[in-house]
Amino acid sequence: MLGDRLERRAAVSLYWRIFLLNAGVLAVAVALLLGLVTVSTPVLFGEALVLLGGLAAMLVINAVLLRVGLAPLARLNRAMATADLLKPGTRPTVTGRGEIAALTRTFNAMLDRLGAERAASSGRVLTAQEGERKRIAQELHDEIGQTLTAVLLQLKHAADRAPEPVRTDLHQTQETTRASLDEIRRIARRLRPGVLEELGLHSALRSLVGEFTTPRLGITAHITPGLPHLDPATELVLYRVAQEGLTNAARHSGATRVEVHLRPLPRGGIRLLVRDNGHGLGEAPEGAGIRGMRERALLIGAELYVGTGPYGGTQVRLDITDHTRPTR
């Protein structure tokens, strides 16, 4: 009810503003006709030129005044069309003191409220995802891993007793099974970064770099010692953003070199930087991986930038300042 009354009051005020603007222009026209301009019957050519010139001048003045008066509404409309809850820094600027300013403040408050609600819901979703990752990793390690280990032992026992032609085939099967077991263990480590819980963020990042390093993709880690202590949620976000950045660099960028930096910010806080020398993002729209990084950054109030690096390629930058770090 109160919102409806405020909306009607704002609409009436804007209506009267436009009405008085047009009434002023028409009053000037009537004053000119009554005081300064006379019209004959039939209308003379010179009088017609004066009337047409006055009409054109009034239309131009009216158009300019309406454009100036409605400019804040046009800016607010553009801001509404481009608003993105995953980019909380983009808010329309409040200018003036009228209804448009009040509407802009209300819109900004609505965005802040929706952003907070989305952050809370994203936090619950990400917590559930991490729990599911942990469960799947545990099952891969305990169930499938142990089963394949038992298969390896049985294959070795059979190979020791088999004749030579069959023994060669069994050895090849052993190697295939061992490779599958290593792949399952690697997947389980990515699903549940146990090293993050056991040894901390620095060791987890170095381990992650080692997993993605290949003969065709060289990755270096530059971690500044003595960084401030972080809570587990922030460390997990940093790890997952680095993991997604390295995954994109390895799969899609065509890069041959990647740098991972973890260092302090000049005014307090921490910056994670993943930079490659690939072909960059181009005009491709953001996929699920990048949106997932934005949701994780929003969860801890961090600032995420994904774009072209200073020397080409793709750059992922996550800034966690002191005033955005969650309290423990």
Secondary structure as GFF3:
##gff-version 3
##sequence-region A 1 328
A	DSSP	alpha_helix	2	31	.	.	.	ID=ss1
A	DSSP	pi_helix	32	36	.	.	.	ID=ss2
A	DSSP	alpha_helix	45	82	.	.	.	ID=ss3
A	DSSP	alpha_helix	99	139	.	.	.	ID=ss4
A	DSSP	pi_helix	140	144	.	.	.	ID=ss5
A	DSSP	alpha_helix	145	161	.	.	.	ID=ss6
A	DSSP	alpha_helix	164	191	.	.	.	ID=ss7
A	DSSP	alpha_helix	194	199	.	.	.	ID=ss8
A	DSSP	alpha_helix	201	212	.	.	.	ID=ss9
A	DSSP	beta_strand	218	223	.	.	.	ID=ss10
A	DSSP	alpha_helix	232	251	.	.	.	ID=ss11
A	DSSP	beta_strand	257	264	.	.	.	ID=ss12
A	DSSP	beta_strand	270	276	.	.	.	ID=ss13
A	DSSP	alpha_helix	288	299	.	.	.	ID=ss14
A	DSSP	beta_strand	303	308	.	.	.	ID=ss15
A	DSSP	beta_strand	314	320	.	.	.	ID=ss16
###
